[in-house]
Amino acid sequence: MNEAIREILLTEEEIKNKVRELSNQIIKDFPDGDVILIGILKGSVIFVADLMRSMNINVTMDFMAVSSYGMSSNTSGIVRILKDLDFDIEDKDVVIVEDIIDTGTTLKYLYEYLKARNPRNLKICCLLDKADRRKADIKADYIGFSIPDEFVVGYGLDYAEKFRNLPYIGILKEEVYKKD
């Protein structure tokens, strides 16, 4: 275990099993395929790749980059789109794939932004849900794990661009992100 991690919250095996379960739920809702998975950069890259690989239907992947955190551990509340979609989503089945829903501010903005493009279906899939911190009225259609209000990293989630490569999800030691 990395020395900056206080404890492992979710193991590599638990994550792998949950990804398979979530992909099966999406397949059940869209058995004909032709689903567009929109991964939210950078945190969802590993999750969306694993999710897509476990689906046996036609799937297209695209990415958006949005920011409300920068290099901080707290959201600024201002959402900026850094990279938009490469594909038209009008009249398409779309699933936004997010690593974690925290306050929900960014995801709510993104959902409304994409909804205005008239997809046939627009759903949200998140690996982690921190419902206790929710400020925006947004809920995922597919939820991997509900987690406590802890600062988590690994499996794509970062702190200041570090720890994304950990194969598990761990709770970061407070002294790492609360330096004076």
LINGI-V938639 format. One record per helix or strand. SS is the DSSP state (a for helix, b for strand). FROM is the first residue (numbers start at 1). LEN is the number of residues. If there is no record, write none. Layout:
BEGIN
ss: (SS & SS)
from: (FROM & FROM)
len: (LEN & LEN)
END
This chain:
BEGIN
ss: (b & a & b & a & b & b & b & a & b & a & b & b & b & b & b & b & a)
from: (5 & 12 & 35 & 45 & 59 & 80 & 93 & 105 & 121 & 131 & 142 & 152 & 157 & 159 & 162 & 169 & 174)
len: (6 & 18 & 7 & 9 & 9 & 4 & 9 & 11 & 9 & 3 & 5 & 3 & 1 & 1 & 1 & 4 & 4)
END
